[in-house]
Amino acid sequence: MSTASEKTGRIQLLGDTLAKAKSEDRAALVAYLPAGFPTVDGAIEAVKAVIAGGADVVEVGLPHSDPVLDGAIIQTADDIALRGGVKIADVIRTVREAHEATGAPILVMTYWNPIDRYGVERFTAELAAAGGAGCILPDLPVQESALWREHADKHGLATVFVVAPSSKDERLATITAAGSGFVYAASLMGVTGTRASVGAEAKELVGRTRRTTELPVCVGLGVSNAEQAKEVAGFADGVIVGSAFVKLLLDAPDQQAGLAAVRSLAGELAEGVRRS
């Protein structure tokens, strides 16, 4: 039996933030940035910058040597972070400092292997204590997630699963029943990256997912500009943008220019997700 004091995670804040966006007749803007890139301190400043620009929620990526869902842009950033020596403790610190500075819900996006090696109880306890809102776990099968979900629930953390256009309706129902916080709908089959169009598959997937759950459905993979954000906001509860922010940081001549660029893009996207 969990005690109230153990539930220090901010799943309620995540839910309230998504509900507030809905009450304003808009989609929430969810930004993704990897921890440790370009440095640990630089990543913390980048998270603050996207929130200052207008992001409602931020996913902090836990850099991984074999990021199967991620395209070349995020792989490059992850490689820089790993060569810089980023550790899980740095990811937790990024969540803590960004949340304390902004009050925004901060999740961790991670593959399962680093958590498994670190220890599920240790990771969930530390993430919750840092004010984290939960985790997005793209490669954790629902049928193998009971241990994670037990500890996440004990500590007040959301468990966000990823659904794809290939997911059959029965599978969607299984996934959404096990998840919490929101559902991450991958807009197409493939890896992350900026694309010319988001595609009709995303809209159909959101519709099918909504028939299985009351959870908000947020769409990621491929959104990179205000026009695409507006398109996705027309049918989704949240718009997830990652590679476009990371590319700005990669291309920037210095850190201050990078921070200014991501803040500016967040502002444009924040306008885009307003449906009117």
KAFEN-V955855 format. One record per residue. N is the residue number from 1. RES is the residue in three letters. PSI is psi as a letter, one per 30 degrees, with the letter a starting at -180 (* if undefined). Layout:
# KAFEN-V955855
n->N res->RES psi->PSI
n->N res->RES psi->PSI
This chain:
# KAFEN-V955855
n->1 res->MET psi->k
n->2 res->SER psi->k
n->3 res->THR psi->l
n->4 res->ALA psi->e
n->5 res->SER psi->f
n->6 res->GLU psi->f
n->7 res->LYS psi->i
n->8 res->THR psi->f
n->9 res->GLY psi->l
n->10 res->ARG psi->h
n->11 res->ILE psi->e
n->12 res->GLN psi->e
n->13 res->LEU psi->e
n->14 res->LEU psi->e
n->15 res->GLY psi->e
n->16 res->ASP psi->e
n->17 res->THR psi->e
n->18 res->LEU psi->e
n->19 res->ALA psi->e
n->20 res->LYS psi->e
n->21 res->ALA psi->e
n->22 res->LYS psi->e
n->23 res->SER psi->f
n->24 res->GLU psi->g
n->25 res->ASP psi->h
n->26 res->ARG psi->l
n->27 res->ALA psi->l
n->28 res->ALA psi->k
n->29 res->LEU psi->j
n->30 res->VAL psi->k
n->31 res->ALA psi->k
n->32 res->TYR psi->k
n->33 res->LEU psi->k
n->34 res->PRO psi->k
n->35 res->ALA psi->k
n->36 res->GLY psi->g
n->37 res->PHE psi->k
n->38 res->PRO psi->f
n->39 res->THR psi->l
n->40 res->VAL psi->e
n->41 res->ASP psi->e
n->42 res->GLY psi->e
n->43 res->ALA psi->e
n->44 res->ILE psi->e
n->45 res->GLU psi->e
n->46 res->ALA psi->e
n->47 res->VAL psi->e
n->48 res->LYS psi->e
n->49 res->ALA psi->e
n->50 res->VAL psi->e
n->51 res->ILE psi->e
n->52 res->ALA psi->e
n->53 res->GLY psi->f
n->54 res->GLY psi->g
n->55 res->ALA psi->k
n->56 res->ASP psi->e
n->57 res->VAL psi->k
n->58 res->VAL psi->k
n->59 res->GLU psi->k
n->60 res->VAL psi->j
n->61 res->GLY psi->k
n->62 res->LEU psi->j
n->63 res->PRO psi->k
n->64 res->HIS psi->k
n->65 res->SER psi->f
n->66 res->ASP psi->i
n->67 res->PRO psi->j
n->68 res->VAL psi->f
n->69 res->LEU psi->f
n->70 res->ASP psi->k
n->71 res->GLY psi->a
n->72 res->ALA psi->e
n->73 res->ILE psi->e
n->74 res->ILE psi->e
n->75 res->GLN psi->e
n->76 res->THR psi->e
n->77 res->ALA psi->e
n->78 res->ASP psi->e
n->79 res->ASP psi->e
n->80 res->ILE psi->e
n->81 res->ALA psi->e
n->82 res->LEU psi->e
n->83 res->ARG psi->f
n->84 res->GLY psi->f
n->85 res->GLY psi->g
n->86 res->VAL psi->k
n->87 res->LYS psi->l
n->88 res->ILE psi->e
n->89 res->ALA psi->e
n->90 res->ASP psi->e
n->91 res->VAL psi->e
n->92 res->ILE psi->e
n->93 res->ARG psi->e
n->94 res->THR psi->e
n->95 res->VAL psi->e
n->96 res->ARG psi->e
n->97 res->GLU psi->e
n->98 res->ALA psi->e
n->99 res->HIS psi->e
n->100 res->GLU psi->e
n->101 res->ALA psi->f
n->102 res->THR psi->f
n->103 res->GLY psi->g
n->104 res->ALA psi->l
n->105 res->PRO psi->k
n->106 res->ILE psi->k
n->107 res->LEU psi->l
n->108 res->VAL psi->k
n->109 res->MET psi->j
n->110 res->THR psi->l
n->111 res->TYR psi->l
n->112 res->TRP psi->e
n->113 res->ASN psi->e
n->114 res->PRO psi->e
n->115 res->ILE psi->e
n->116 res->ASP psi->e
n->117 res->ARG psi->e
n->118 res->TYR psi->e
n->119 res->GLY psi->k
n->120 res->VAL psi->e
n->121 res->GLU psi->e
n->122 res->ARG psi->e
n->123 res->PHE psi->e
n->124 res->THR psi->e
n->125 res->ALA psi->e
n->126 res->GLU psi->e
n->127 res->LEU psi->e
n->128 res->ALA psi->e
n->129 res->ALA psi->f
n->130 res->ALA psi->f
n->131 res->GLY psi->g
n->132 res->GLY psi->l
n->133 res->ALA psi->f
n->134 res->GLY psi->a
n->135 res->CYS psi->k
n->136 res->ILE psi->k
n->137 res->LEU psi->i
n->138 res->PRO psi->f
n->139 res->ASP psi->g
n->140 res->LEU psi->j
n->141 res->PRO psi->k
n->142 res->VAL psi->e
n->143 res->GLN psi->f
n->144 res->GLU psi->g
n->145 res->SER psi->g
n->146 res->ALA psi->e
n->147 res->LEU psi->e
n->148 res->TRP psi->e
n->149 res->ARG psi->e
n->150 res->GLU psi->e
n->151 res->HIS psi->e
n->152 res->ALA psi->e
n->153 res->ASP psi->e
n->154 res->LYS psi->e
n->155 res->HIS psi->g
n->156 res->GLY psi->h
n->157 res->LEU psi->k
n->158 res->ALA psi->k
n->159 res->THR psi->j
n->160 res->VAL psi->j
n->161 res->PHE psi->l
n->162 res->VAL psi->k
n->163 res->VAL psi->l
n->164 res->ALA psi->l
n->165 res->PRO psi->f
n->166 res->SER psi->f
n->167 res->SER psi->k
n->168 res->LYS psi->l
n->169 res->ASP psi->e
n->170 res->GLU psi->e
n->171 res->ARG psi->e
n->172 res->LEU psi->e
n->173 res->ALA psi->e
n->174 res->THR psi->e
n->175 res->ILE psi->e
n->176 res->THR psi->f
n->177 res->ALA psi->f
n->178 res->ALA psi->f
n->179 res->GLY psi->l
n->180 res->SER psi->l
n->181 res->GLY psi->d
n->182 res->PHE psi->l
n->183 res->VAL psi->k
n->184 res->TYR psi->j
n->185 res->ALA psi->j
n->186 res->ALA psi->k
n->187 res->SER psi->f
n->188 res->LEU psi->l
n->189 res->MET psi->k
n->190 res->GLY psi->a
n->191 res->VAL psi->l
n->192 res->THR psi->l
n->193 res->GLY psi->l
n->194 res->THR psi->k
n->195 res->ARG psi->l
n->196 res->ALA psi->e
n->197 res->SER psi->l
n->198 res->VAL psi->e
n->199 res->GLY psi->l
n->200 res->ALA psi->f
n->201 res->GLU psi->e
n->202 res->ALA psi->e
n->203 res->LYS psi->e
n->204 res->GLU psi->e
n->205 res->LEU psi->e
n->206 res->VAL psi->e
n->207 res->GLY psi->e
n->208 res->ARG psi->e
n->209 res->THR psi->e
n->210 res->ARG psi->f
n->211 res->ARG psi->f
n->212 res->THR psi->f
n->213 res->THR psi->l
n->214 res->GLU psi->f
n->215 res->LEU psi->k
n->216 res->PRO psi->k
n->217 res->VAL psi->j
n->218 res->CYS psi->k
n->219 res->VAL psi->k
n->220 res->GLY psi->l
n->221 res->LEU psi->j
n->222 res->GLY psi->f
n->223 res->VAL psi->k
n->224 res->SER psi->f
n->225 res->ASN psi->l
n->226 res->ALA psi->e
n->227 res->GLU psi->e
n->228 res->GLN psi->e
n->229 res->ALA psi->e
n->230 res->LYS psi->e
n->231 res->GLU psi->e
n->232 res->VAL psi->e
n->233 res->ALA psi->f
n->234 res->GLY psi->f
n->235 res->PHE psi->f
n->236 res->ALA psi->l
n->237 res->ASP psi->f
n->238 res->GLY psi->l
n->239 res->VAL psi->k
n->240 res->ILE psi->k
n->241 res->VAL psi->k
n->242 res->GLY psi->d
n->243 res->SER psi->e
n->244 res->ALA psi->e
n->245 res->PHE psi->e
n->246 res->VAL psi->e
n->247 res->LYS psi->e
n->248 res->LEU psi->e
n->249 res->LEU psi->e
n->250 res->LEU psi->e
n->251 res->ASP psi->f
n->252 res->ALA psi->k
n->253 res->PRO psi->f
n->254 res->ASP psi->l
n->255 res->GLN psi->e
n->256 res->GLN psi->e
n->257 res->ALA psi->e
n->258 res->GLY psi->e
n->259 res->LEU psi->e
n->260 res->ALA psi->e
n->261 res->ALA psi->e
n->262 res->VAL psi->e
n->263 res->ARG psi->e
n->264 res->SER psi->e
n->265 res->LEU psi->e
n->266 res->ALA psi->e
n->267 res->GLY psi->e
n->268 res->GLU psi->e
n->269 res->LEU psi->e
n->270 res->ALA psi->e
n->271 res->GLU psi->e
n->272 res->GLY psi->e
n->273 res->VAL psi->f
n->274 res->ARG psi->j
n->275 res->ARG psi->f
n->276 res->SER psi->*
